[in-house]
Amino acid sequence: MKNDIHPTYGDTKVRCACGNVLEVGSTKSDIRIEICSKCHPFFTGKQKLVDTAGRIERFRKKYAKFQNQDKPE
């Protein structure tokens, strides 16, 4: 390795918007993130699937005429 070309590597704190603080190694002195494993819905199990504005109903209404044409009578 060449001398004096690499950034200094040291311990730093990663701060999340929820207040969680993690200690990691990095070349940066302070890292701020918006979401971490303590507040992300995938890890907390509080994920909600919301059908906003009836997307399924709008899809069915839009393509109902095509479904009716394909049915043999």
N, CA, C and O atoms as a GROMACS GRO file, in nm:
protein
  292
    1MET      N    1   0.084  -0.119   0.000
    1MET     CA    2   0.000   0.000   0.000
    1MET      C    3   0.088   0.125   0.000
    1MET      O    4   0.194   0.129   0.063
    2LYS      N    5   0.043   0.224  -0.070
    2LYS     CA    6   0.115   0.351  -0.072
    2LYS      C    7   0.082   0.428   0.054
    2LYS      O    8  -0.029   0.418   0.107
    3ASN      N    9   0.175   0.504   0.101
    3ASN     CA   10   0.155   0.584   0.222
    3ASN      C   11   0.083   0.714   0.188
    3ASN      O   12   0.102   0.772   0.081
    4ASP      N   13   0.000   0.760   0.280
    4ASP     CA   14  -0.066   0.891   0.276
    4ASP      C   15  -0.164   0.910   0.160
    4ASP      O   16  -0.186   1.024   0.118
    5ILE      N   17  -0.222   0.801   0.105
    5ILE     CA   18  -0.324   0.819   0.002
    5ILE      C   19  -0.460   0.767   0.046
    5ILE      O   20  -0.561   0.796  -0.017
    6HIS      N   21  -0.463   0.690   0.153
    6HIS     CA   22  -0.587   0.630   0.199
    6HIS      C   23  -0.650   0.715   0.309
    6HIS      O   24  -0.579   0.772   0.392
    7PRO      N   25  -0.783   0.725   0.311
    7PRO     CA   26  -0.849   0.802   0.418
    7PRO      C   27  -0.835   0.729   0.552
    7PRO      O   28  -0.813   0.608   0.557
    8THR      N   29  -0.846   0.804   0.657
    8THR     CA   30  -0.835   0.744   0.790
    8THR      C   31  -0.963   0.668   0.822
    8THR      O   32  -1.074   0.718   0.801
    9TYR      N   33  -0.948   0.548   0.872
    9TYR     CA   34  -1.059   0.460   0.905
    9TYR      C   35  -1.070   0.454   1.057
    9TYR      O   36  -0.972   0.428   1.126
   10GLY      N   37  -1.191   0.478   1.108
   10GLY     CA   38  -1.208   0.476   1.253
   10GLY      C   39  -1.351   0.447   1.292
   10GLY      O   40  -1.438   0.428   1.206
   11ASP      N   41  -1.374   0.444   1.421
   11ASP     CA   42  -1.509   0.421   1.473
   11ASP      C   43  -1.593   0.547   1.456
   11ASP      O   44  -1.546   0.659   1.479
   12THR      N   45  -1.718   0.527   1.417
   12THR     CA   46  -1.810   0.639   1.400
   12THR      C   47  -1.949   0.597   1.446
   12THR      O   48  -1.977   0.478   1.463
   13LYS      N   49  -2.034   0.693   1.467
   13LYS     CA   50  -2.172   0.666   1.510
   13LYS      C   51  -2.268   0.695   1.396
   13LYS      O   52  -2.259   0.797   1.329
   14VAL      N   53  -2.361   0.602   1.377
   14VAL     CA   54  -2.467   0.618   1.279
   14VAL      C   55  -2.592   0.652   1.357
   14VAL      O   56  -2.636   0.574   1.442
   15ARG      N   57  -2.652   0.768   1.328
   15ARG     CA   58  -2.770   0.812   1.400
   15ARG      C   59  -2.891   0.806   1.307
   15ARG      O   60  -2.889   0.857   1.195
   16CYS      N   61  -2.996   0.740   1.356
   16CYS     CA   62  -3.120   0.728   1.280
   16CYS      C   63  -3.217   0.836   1.325
   16CYS      O   64  -3.204   0.891   1.434
   17ALA      N   65  -3.314   0.867   1.240
   17ALA     CA   66  -3.416   0.967   1.272
   17ALA      C   67  -3.502   0.922   1.390
   17ALA      O   68  -3.560   1.006   1.460
   18CYS      N   69  -3.513   0.790   1.413
   18CYS     CA   70  -3.594   0.740   1.524
   18CYS      C   71  -3.521   0.751   1.658
   18CYS      O   72  -3.582   0.729   1.762
   19GLY      N   73  -3.392   0.784   1.656
   19GLY     CA   74  -3.316   0.798   1.779
   19GLY      C   75  -3.219   0.685   1.804
   19GLY      O   76  -3.141   0.693   1.899
   20ASN      N   77  -3.220   0.582   1.724
   20ASN     CA   78  -3.129   0.469   1.740
   20ASN      C   79  -2.988   0.511   1.698
   20ASN      O   80  -2.970   0.582   1.599
   21VAL      N   81  -2.888   0.466   1.776
   21VAL     CA   82  -2.748   0.498   1.747
   21VAL      C   83  -2.672   0.367   1.734
   21VAL      O   84  -2.678   0.281   1.822
   22LEU      N   85  -2.599   0.353   1.622
   22LEU     CA   86  -2.518   0.235   1.598
   22LEU      C   87  -2.372   0.276   1.589
   22LEU      O   88  -2.341   0.383   1.537
   23GLU      N   89  -2.282   0.193   1.640
   23GLU     CA   90  -2.139   0.219   1.627
   23GLU      C   91  -2.082   0.128   1.521
   23GLU      O   92  -2.094   0.006   1.531
   24VAL      N   93  -2.021   0.187   1.418
   24VAL     CA   94  -1.964   0.112   1.307
   24VAL      C   95  -1.828   0.171   1.272
   24VAL      O   96  -1.789   0.276   1.324
   25GLY      N   97  -1.758   0.103   1.186
   25GLY     CA   98  -1.632   0.154   1.134
   25GLY      C   99  -1.655   0.220   1.000
   25GLY      O  100  -1.727   0.166   0.916
   26SER      N  101  -1.594   0.338   0.979
   26SER     CA  102  -1.615   0.410   0.854
   26SER      C  103  -1.505   0.513   0.835
   26SER      O  104  -1.430   0.544   0.928
   27THR      N  105  -1.495   0.565   0.715
   27THR     CA  106  -1.402   0.674   0.688
   27THR      C  107  -1.467   0.809   0.714
   27THR      O  108  -1.398   0.911   0.714
   28LYS      N  109  -1.597   0.812   0.736
   28LYS     CA  110  -1.668   0.936   0.768
   28LYS      C  111  -1.677   0.952   0.919
   28LYS      O  112  -1.674   0.854   0.992
   29SER      N  113  -1.689   1.075   0.964
   29SER     CA  114  -1.691   1.099   1.107
   29SER      C  115  -1.830   1.085   1.169
   29SER      O  116  -1.842   1.039   1.283
   30ASP      N  117  -1.933   1.123   1.096
   30ASP     CA  118  -2.069   1.115   1.151
   30ASP      C  119  -2.164   1.083   1.036
   30ASP      O  120  -2.157   1.146   0.930
   31ILE      N  121  -2.254   0.986   1.057
   31ILE     CA  122  -2.347   0.944   0.954
   31ILE      C  123  -2.489   0.955   1.009
   31ILE      O  124  -2.517   0.908   1.119
   32ARG      N  125  -2.577   1.018   0.932
   32ARG     CA  126  -2.718   1.030   0.971
   32ARG      C  127  -2.802   0.960   0.865
   32ARG      O  128  -2.783   0.982   0.745
   33ILE      N  129  -2.896   0.877   0.911
   33ILE     CA  130  -2.985   0.805   0.820
   33ILE      C  131  -3.129   0.831   0.859
   33ILE      O  132  -3.157   0.875   0.971
   34GLU      N  133  -3.221   0.804   0.767
   34GLU     CA  134  -3.363   0.829   0.792
   34GLU      C  135  -3.433   0.707   0.851
   34GLU      O  136  -3.531   0.723   0.924
   35ILE      N  137  -3.386   0.588   0.820
   35ILE     CA  138  -3.456   0.467   0.864
   35ILE      C  139  -3.352   0.358   0.893
   35ILE      O  140  -3.251   0.347   0.824
   36CYS      N  141  -3.379   0.279   0.996
   36CYS     CA  142  -3.288   0.171   1.035
   36CYS      C  143  -3.369   0.045   1.062
   36CYS      O  144  -3.491   0.043   1.042
   37SER      N  145  -3.302  -0.060   1.108
   37SER     CA  146  -3.371  -0.186   1.132
   37SER      C  147  -3.465  -0.180   1.253
   37SER      O  148  -3.553  -0.266   1.266
   38LYS      N  149  -3.450  -0.083   1.340
   38LYS     CA  150  -3.541  -0.071   1.454
   38LYS      C  151  -3.673  -0.004   1.417
   38LYS      O  152  -3.774  -0.024   1.484
   39CYS      N  153  -3.673   0.076   1.311
   39CYS     CA  154  -3.796   0.148   1.276
   39CYS      C  155  -3.850   0.111   1.137
   39CYS      O  156  -3.958   0.157   1.100
   40HIS      N  157  -3.779   0.030   1.061
   40HIS     CA  158  -3.826  -0.009   0.928
   40HIS      C  159  -3.941  -0.109   0.941
   40HIS      O  160  -3.930  -0.204   1.019
   41PRO      N  161  -4.050  -0.092   0.867
   41PRO     CA  162  -4.167  -0.180   0.879
   41PRO      C  163  -4.137  -0.327   0.850
   41PRO      O  164  -4.203  -0.414   0.907
   42PHE      N  165  -4.040  -0.356   0.765
   42PHE     CA  166  -4.008  -0.496   0.736
   42PHE      C  167  -3.956  -0.567   0.860
   42PHE      O  168  -3.991  -0.682   0.884
   43PHE      N  169  -3.874  -0.500   0.938
   43PHE     CA  170  -3.814  -0.560   1.056
   43PHE      C  171  -3.906  -0.554   1.179
   43PHE      O  172  -3.898  -0.640   1.266
   44THR      N  173  -3.992  -0.453   1.186
   44THR     CA  174  -4.079  -0.439   1.302
   44THR      C  175  -4.205  -0.522   1.291
   44THR      O  176  -4.270  -0.549   1.392
   45GLY      N  177  -4.242  -0.564   1.170
   45GLY     CA  178  -4.363  -0.643   1.150
   45GLY      C  179  -4.490  -0.560   1.150
   45GLY      O  180  -4.599  -0.616   1.160
   46LYS      N  181  -4.479  -0.431   1.139
   46LYS     CA  182  -4.595  -0.343   1.139
   46LYS      C  183  -4.626  -0.289   1.000
   46LYS      O  184  -4.679  -0.179   0.985
   47GLN      N  185  -4.592  -0.368   0.900
   47GLN     CA  186  -4.614  -0.326   0.763
   47GLN      C  187  -4.762  -0.333   0.729
   47GLN      O  188  -4.830  -0.430   0.763
   48LYS      N  189  -4.811  -0.230   0.662
   48LYS     CA  190  -4.951  -0.225   0.624
   48LYS      C  191  -4.961  -0.215   0.473
   48LYS      O  192  -4.889  -0.137   0.410
   49LEU      N  193  -5.048  -0.293   0.417
   49LEU     CA  194  -5.077  -0.282   0.274
   49LEU      C  195  -5.210  -0.211   0.260
   49LEU      O  196  -5.314  -0.263   0.303
   50VAL      N  197  -5.207  -0.094   0.201
   50VAL     CA  198  -5.326  -0.011   0.191
   50VAL      C  199  -5.363   0.003   0.044
   50VAL      O  200  -5.280   0.039  -0.039
   51ASP      N  201  -5.489  -0.025   0.014
   51ASP     CA  202  -5.540  -0.007  -0.122
   51ASP      C  203  -5.587   0.138  -0.133
   51ASP      O  204  -5.702   0.169  -0.103
   52THR      N  205  -5.497   0.224  -0.177
   52THR     CA  206  -5.531   0.366  -0.184
   52THR      C  207  -5.618   0.394  -0.305
   52THR      O  208  -5.586   0.355  -0.417
   53ALA      N  209  -5.726   0.461  -0.282
   53ALA     CA  210  -5.820   0.506  -0.385
   53ALA      C  211  -5.879   0.392  -0.465
   53ALA      O  212  -5.916   0.412  -0.581
   54GLY      N  213  -5.889   0.273  -0.409
   54GLY     CA  214  -5.954   0.161  -0.475
   54GLY      C  215  -5.889   0.121  -0.605
   54GLY      O  216  -5.958   0.108  -0.707
   55ARG      N  217  -5.760   0.100  -0.605
   55ARG     CA  218  -5.688   0.068  -0.728
   55ARG      C  219  -5.737  -0.061  -0.792
   55ARG      O  220  -5.747  -0.071  -0.915
   56ILE      N  221  -5.768  -0.159  -0.711
   56ILE     CA  222  -5.815  -0.287  -0.765
   56ILE      C  223  -5.950  -0.269  -0.833
   56ILE      O  224  -5.973  -0.322  -0.941
   57GLU      N  225  -6.038  -0.195  -0.769
   57GLU     CA  226  -6.170  -0.172  -0.827
   57GLU      C  227  -6.160  -0.092  -0.957
   57GLU      O  228  -6.231  -0.122  -1.053
   58ARG      N  229  -6.072   0.008  -0.961
   58ARG     CA  230  -6.054   0.085  -1.084
   58ARG      C  231  -5.999  -0.003  -1.195
   58ARG      O  232  -6.040   0.011  -1.310
   59PHE      N  233  -5.906  -0.094  -1.163
   59PHE     CA  234  -5.852  -0.185  -1.263
   59PHE      C  235  -5.960  -0.276  -1.318
   59PHE      O  236  -5.971  -0.294  -1.439
   60ARG      N  237  -6.039  -0.334  -1.230
   60ARG     CA  238  -6.147  -0.424  -1.273
   60ARG      C  239  -6.250  -0.351  -1.358
   60ARG      O  240  -6.298  -0.406  -1.458
   61LYS      N  241  -6.283  -0.228  -1.319
   61LYS     CA  242  -6.380  -0.151  -1.396
   61LYS      C  243  -6.325  -0.117  -1.534
   61LYS      O  244  -6.398  -0.121  -1.633
   62LYS      N  245  -6.198  -0.084  -1.541
   62LYS     CA  246  -6.135  -0.045  -1.667
   62LYS      C  247  -6.129  -0.162  -1.765
   62LYS      O  248  -6.151  -0.143  -1.885
   63TYR      N  249  -6.100  -0.282  -1.715
   63TYR     CA  250  -6.082  -0.397  -1.803
   63TYR      C  251  -6.200  -0.494  -1.800
   63TYR      O  252  -6.188  -0.606  -1.849
   64ALA      N  253  -6.311  -0.453  -1.745
   64ALA     CA  254  -6.430  -0.540  -1.741
   64ALA      C  255  -6.483  -0.569  -1.880
   64ALA      O  256  -6.527  -0.681  -1.907
   65LYS      N  257  -6.480  -0.472  -1.969
   65LYS     CA  258  -6.533  -0.494  -2.103
   65LYS      C  259  -6.448  -0.596  -2.180
   65LYS      O  260  -6.502  -0.669  -2.263
   66PHE      N  261  -6.318  -0.602  -2.156
   66PHE     CA  262  -6.233  -0.701  -2.222
   66PHE      C  263  -6.260  -0.841  -2.168
   66PHE      O  264  -6.257  -0.938  -2.244
   67GLN      N  265  -6.285  -0.853  -2.041
   67GLN     CA  266  -6.313  -0.983  -1.981
   67GLN      C  267  -6.448  -1.037  -2.032
   67GLN      O  268  -6.462  -1.157  -2.054
   68ASN      N  269  -6.546  -0.949  -2.051
   68ASN     CA  270  -6.677  -0.991  -2.099
   68ASN      C  271  -6.673  -1.034  -2.245
   68ASN      O  272  -6.750  -1.121  -2.284
   69GLN      N  273  -6.586  -0.977  -2.326
   69GLN     CA  274  -6.576  -1.012  -2.467
   69GLN      C  275  -6.518  -1.152  -2.487
   69GLN      O  276  -6.556  -1.222  -2.581
   70ASP      N  277  -6.426  -1.194  -2.400
   70ASP     CA  278  -6.358  -1.322  -2.415
   70ASP      C  279  -6.444  -1.441  -2.376
   70ASP      O  280  -6.410  -1.554  -2.411
   71LYS      N  281  -6.553  -1.420  -2.304
   71LYS     CA  282  -6.636  -1.531  -2.259
   71LYS      C  283  -6.724  -1.583  -2.373
   71LYS      O  284  -6.796  -1.505  -2.435
   72PRO      N  285  -6.718  -1.714  -2.402
   72PRO     CA  286  -6.806  -1.768  -2.506
   72PRO      C  287  -6.948  -1.782  -2.453
   72PRO      O  288  -6.969  -1.817  -2.336
   73GLU      N  289  -7.044  -1.754  -2.538
   73GLU     CA  290  -7.185  -1.761  -2.496
   73GLU      C  291  -7.257  -1.875  -2.557
   73GLU      O  292  -7.376  -1.894  -2.532
   0.00000   0.00000   0.00000
